[in-house]
């Protein structure tokens, strides 16, 4: 694994623990795809820093458990915005 990938993986891991942001938000901020962020956090991070990986895993599981709520809220806001524009 290249050094820049290792550095990015550790940075993203620390960042998600500090901010508790979603994978999509982090991907946008780091300028990489959400697939890359997910692979960094689930596959590469456990090899580099198992302790940090366990913290990240908890956050990812939490986000996964509430994703159905986030999606519903986004749809609600979308239609509310469309109605206000009419």
Secondary structure, 3 states (H helix, E strand, C coil): CCHHHHHHHHHHHHHHHHHCCCHHHHHHHHCCCHHHHHHHHHHHHHHHCHHHHHHHHHHHHHHHHHHHHHHHHHHHHHHHHHHHHC
